[in-house]
Amino acid sequence: MRMLLVAFMLALTGLAWSQQDTNLQYRHWQDLPASPLKHAFAEEGSPLINNLNLVAEDSGKPVLIRGGGFTKANLDWLVKDMGVRTIIDLRGFFIDDNTQQLVVHSPQALERYKKQKQIDKLRNLSPRKTEAYVAQLQKELHTPLQYVHISATDPKLLTYLDQATPQKPAVMFCQHGVNRSGTAWGMYAAEHDWPEDKALKVFGISNGKNGYQNKRDIDYGYRVFKSQPKNASASVTP
């Protein structure tokens, strides 16, 4: 009798997990039904954050968010209002806060930097200041927060994205929320065997200013994922 009861409880647990899994939805915030979450993105987040988009939600709670470089006000909204617990910074170059000199991670990043006419990274927090402010928020809120500075093509990135839940949402961002974020999203979509049109639809530019979906960068993410060893991120424990 006891074994039957245990088996019954395990079956219920499995059913609960199955139901929970089916609640995970991947969609643009504009495709959400009328809800407090949609209102928050439309009225509060999107006017505040460059190219902000919800890419995954579960029962009206955010799971994965992407956007452009952040100010303190942006991080306040994400952490305090949206409950974000993991902040994934994909930027590859920045101004060093102490020396005020350009620091780059690659020659390509330097070229992109030189081509920019408006250096909006001086308005946004640099990676070092972002990390410091996340630590400040963690202390202020008495809540564990995780800041990750990682390349958009690093296979370890998928581990951080896969571990996002409604209880521990994650945000990934680059300077403008388009190119490197698109590459990272392409890797994530490829990992989950999505057709590329689905990845493009979910990723779409949320504020409509650019009027395009960056297919090139998502395509690149697919190619990067397919070129990597299958277990490249299996041993990573953030």
N, C-alpha and C positions, 0 to 999 in steps of 0.2 A: 504494500500500500504506500509506504514511504517513497519507494522508487518511482511509483506512478505519479505521486505528488511532485517530486523533483522534476520528472520529465515534463509534467504539465507546466510548471513554472518556467522551465527553460524554453518551452515552446512559446509561452507568452512573451518572454524576453526577446526571443528572435522575431516575433511578430512586431513588437514595439520598435525594435531597431529597423525592421523592414519598412514600417510606416514612417518612421523618422527620416529614413533615407529618401523616400518618395516625396517628401516635402521640400527637398532642395530644388530650387528653381534658378535657372540661369537666364536672366533677361535684363534688358535696358530698364532703368528706373521709369522711363516714360511709358513702358508697357505694363507697369504695375496697375492693378485695380485701385480705385480710390481708397486711400488708407493713410494712417498717420505717417508711415514710412515714405510714401510717395510725396506727401505734403512737405515733409522735412527736406527731401532732396530738391523739390521744385522751388520752395520758398526760402529755404535757409542755405543748404549746401551748394547747389548749382550756381547761384549768383556769387558765392564766396570763393569757390575753388575752381581753378582752371580745368576744363574737360573732366569734371567729376562724373562718374558713372557707377551705378550698382551693377556688378556682374554676376552676383550670386546672392540669393536670399532664401530663408527658410521660415515659413509661417509668419511672414511680416517682419522678420529680424534680419539685418544685414549679415552676410557671411564674408563676401569678398567685394572690395571697393577699389577703384583705381582713379587716379587723378594726376594733376600737375604739381610742381613744387609748392611747398607749404609755408605759410606764415604761422605765427603762434596762434592766431585766431582760428586758422584752418585746423590745426591740431587740436585745439580746444573742442571744436565742434565734433571732430571725428572721435576723440577719446571720450569726452563727457556726454555728448548727445547720442552718438551712434554706437558707443560701447567698444570701439576698436581697441584691441589689445596687442596686435602685432603690426609694426610699422616697417614696411619693406621699401628701402630707398635704392632705386636702380640707377641713380645719377652717376656718371662716370668721370666728372670733372667738377671742380669747385674752387672758390677763392679761399685760401687759407686765412682763418680768422686772425692769426697772430702776425703773419708776415704780409698779408694782403697781396700775396703773389698767386699767380695761377698755378693750380696743381691739376695735372691731367693723368688719366689712367691709360691713355692710348693716343697715338698720333691722330687717329680718326676723331677722337673727342676734341683734340686741340683745333682741328680744322672746323668742326662744327661750331666751336666756340668763336673762332675768328669771323665766321660768316654771320653771326648774330648781330643785328643792328641795334637791338635793344637788349641790354644785359639785365634781364629781369631776375636773374639769380641774386643780384644785389638787394633786391626787395624781399625775396624769399630767404628762408633760413638755409645756410650751408649744411652739408651733412654733419659737420662737427656740432654746429649750434642746434640742429634738429635732434641729435642724440642727447645733447645736454638738456634740451627742453623736455624731451620724453622722460629723462631721469627726474626732472623737476616735477612733472605731472605724476609720476609714479609715487614720489614722496608725498606730494600734496593729497592725492586720492587714496593712498594706502592700498594701491591696486597693482599687481604685477603687470608690467608692460615690457615689450620686447622690441628693440630697435635693431634692424638688420640692414647693413650696407653691403649690397651684393650686385654682381653683374647680371644683366638681363638674360645672359646665355649660360649662366652657371647652373648645372643640373641640380645643385643643392636648393636652388630657388623653389623647385617644385615641392620639396618637402615642406617648406613653410606655407605654401599655398594650400597643399593638401590637408594640413593640420588646422586650417581655419574652420570654425564652427560658429553657430549662433551665440554660444557662450564666450567664444574667443575669436571675434571677427578680425580680419586682416585687411590692411590697405596697402596696395603697391603703387608707387608713383615714381615718375622721372621728372625732368624739368618741365615738360609741357603736358605730360599724360598721354602722349601719342606714340612716338617712335619706339623707345625702349620698352614702354609698357605694352605696346603692340607685339613686340617680339616675345616678351614674357608670356603674354596671353596666348600667342600662337603655340608656344611650347606646352602650356597647360592644356590647351584644346587638343593638341596632338597626343598628349599623354592619355587623354580620355577618349581618343578615337572619334572625335567629332568631325563632321564635314566642315570645310572651311567657311561655307556660307553661314553656318550657325555661329561660328566664332566671330565672324564679321558683324552679324546682326546684333549679338550681345555686346560686343565691344564698342559699337558705334559712337561717334563723337556726341556727347550728351548736350553740350550747350549750343550746338548748331552753328557756331561761328565759322568753322572751317568747311562745313558742308561736305565732308568726305569721310570715308572709312579707310584706314590705312592698311590696305590689302598687302602692300609690299612688305611691311614689317611683320604682319601676321604670317605671311608666306615664309618669311625668313625664320620665324620661330618654329614652324613646322619642319623646315629643313634641318635646323640645328638639333631639334629633338631626335629626328630620325638618324642623325649622324653620331649620336652619343651612345655609349654602352647602355644596355637595358637596365642595369642595376646601378647606374651612375649616382643616384641619390638615395639608394636603399639604406646605406649605413649612416646617414646623417641624422643626428638627433639634436634639433635646435634647443 
